[in-house]
């Protein structure tokens, strides 16, 4: 994980592969929306900053 986060700062385009972006505080809501079919991304970027 440390490697990934250091690489994101150097390659901002890497975030484009994710279809949904949330803060870590929104994980529960994200899983609820996924289970209810409200959102259907294949990849979710979770920011821990």
Secondary structure, DSSP 8 states (H G I E B T S, - for coil): -HHHHHHHHH-GGGGGG-SEEEEGGGHHHHHHHHHHTS---S-EEEE--
